[in-house]
Amino acid sequence: MLKTQDNHTEGTETVSEVITSNRSSRKPVKHTRLDGLMRYAELLGYGDVHIKVDKQTGLKAFIAVNNLKRGPAIGGCRLATYASANKAMEDALRLGYMMSYKAAINNLPHGGAKAVIIKPDVIEDREAFFEKFGDFVNELGGRYITAVDSGTSALEMDIIARRTPYVTCTSQSGAEGDPSPLTALGVRRAIEAAVKFQLGRDSLEGIHVAIQGAGHVGHALAQELHALGAKITVSDINLKSIQRCVDEFGANVCAPEEIHSLDVDVFAPCALGSVLNLKTINQLKAKIVAGSANNQLSHSHYGTYMHERGILYAPDFLINAGGLIHVAVLYDHGDMQKSLEQINNIYHTVTDIYQRSKYENIPTNIIAEQIARDRLK
């Protein structure tokens, strides 16, 4: 149990506070940042949020369990630097919520969750640090299954596995490799489905795809598309990533601020989120948007705007779930063949959504979100 002490003096508050009036007492009520996070958790349908602070190892971690209706929650363990504990908790809440949607829309027998560890300046004993996190996971009794995410690898999962069975992506699981090719496979299948539905083409031969972001997934997607005869243009702030795509795939290069406005068949956001807004959508010439980036819509109503403009949008949380599908299948005693079957099924799932969107005149993101919500009830 966490205990807090109110030691601040007037005029020296270190948290953002908003003063409102309590109608019954007429006395001012202070709302802290924590109140805002609690409201955010409620808005996202949580669930429970667990906090672990271990002075001896320096571990400070959150596990946000969003939903358990479909089974034990699964989600990666992120080790990252944060400006504050509030930011770390907010990240865990946001990511855990999206994991629920990814699992549900892809019909996995799991709920969604996320673990976030605040990276200290120095981890003096890495094994003790992650063993303590393993204890934290084990205390939840199987409600949460942890996996690799940004800042962690199979090495850390092996350490965690000493203290809990509720872990995947270990060196013994078969899921320890880079998940980027599997994520890219799901995106490629969604692009194939969109090209057939929107353009009436059975092949990607000659289809021009603008890839925003040439990192792990962007590069893997370029490789998939190039192998099928697509024409590729890439942008990235990392010149080495760009040159790699030029050397390996003969890709064209575009300035990052112009990539979304090219006259291409497909725009594939594979970098930062919130890239689809009023300005960028108005500049789109592509008739299809399908990429691996999370939270591509800066607001859900921009999905409606694209729908009204005749742009086919592949819901990001559906098509970028290849890595999650893979680790979930292997945790549930499947194999690579089963994993690939489920990732390839993204083609059929997204095609059904494209068709419903057309016949019901409802944006694809709205349909996908409703399917996921219905499965989470």
C-alpha positions, 0 to 999 in steps of 0.5 A: 500500500502506498502512503503519501505525506502532504509536506508542501507549503503554500506557494511551493506546489510541485504539481499542476492544480486547478481550483474549483468550487465545491458546491455543497461546502463552498470551500475550494477543492484542489484537483491534482494531476493524479485526479486527471490520470484517474479520470483518464483511466476511467475514460479508457475503461480501466481496469486496474493500475498497479504501482511498484516502488523498490528502493533497493533496486531502484525499480519504479514501475506501472502495470496498467491492466485495461481489460480481462473479459477475453482472457489474461491481459498481454502487453509489452514491458517498456523501459524508458526515460520519463519527465515524471511519474505522471507521464509514465503512468499516462503512457501505460494507460494509453498503451494498455488501452490500445493493446485491448483493442489490438487483441480484440479486433484480431480475436485473440483470447487476451485482454490488453495491458502495458507495463512501463518502467521508469528508466533510472540514470543507472541500473546498478544490478540489472539482474536484481532490477528485472527479477524484482519486476518479475516478482511484481508481475507474479504478484498479479497471479496471471492477470498480466503477461509481460513481453518485449517492448521498447528498451527491453529484449529477450535477455530481460525476459529471461531474467523476469522468467526466473520469478514468474511464468507469466512472460513471453519473448524469452530466448526459449519461447521462439518469440525473442527476435525482432517483431518488425517483419511480422508487423510489416507483414500485417501492414502489407496484407492490409495494403493488398486488401485495400489495393484490391478493394479501392483500385481493383488490382490483384497485384502490387506490381507498379503500385506506388507507396510512400512510406513515412519512416524507414526504421525497423518496421518501415524498412521491413515493409519496404522489403515486403513491397519491393519483393512484390513489385511495388514502387517505393518512396521513403522519408526519414530524419535518419539518413542512414535508414534512408540510404539503406532503403535506396541501396537495397530497394532502389527507393526514391527519397522525399523530404519528411514534410512532403511525404504525405502529399505525394501523388502516390497510390498508398500513404503508409505512416510508419513513424510518429502518431497523430500525422493525420490531421486537417492540414495533412489530409487536405494535402493527401493525393493517395487514395489509401492510407495504411501504415504501422504507426500507432494513433495515426489519427490526431482525432477520431473525426479525421477518419470521417473526414477521410471517408468523406473525401473517398480515402480508404483508411486501414485502422492502425490498431488492426493492421499493426498488431502482427507482433502482438499476434505472434507473441500471444500465439506462442504464449498460448502454445502455438507455433510460427505457422499458426502465428503467420496464419493469424497475421495473414488473416488481417487481410480478411478482417480488414476487407470485411471492414472496407466492405461494411464501410462502403455499404453502411457509409460509416468510416472504417475506424468507427467500424473497427472500434465498434467491433473491438468494443463489442468483443470487450464487453 
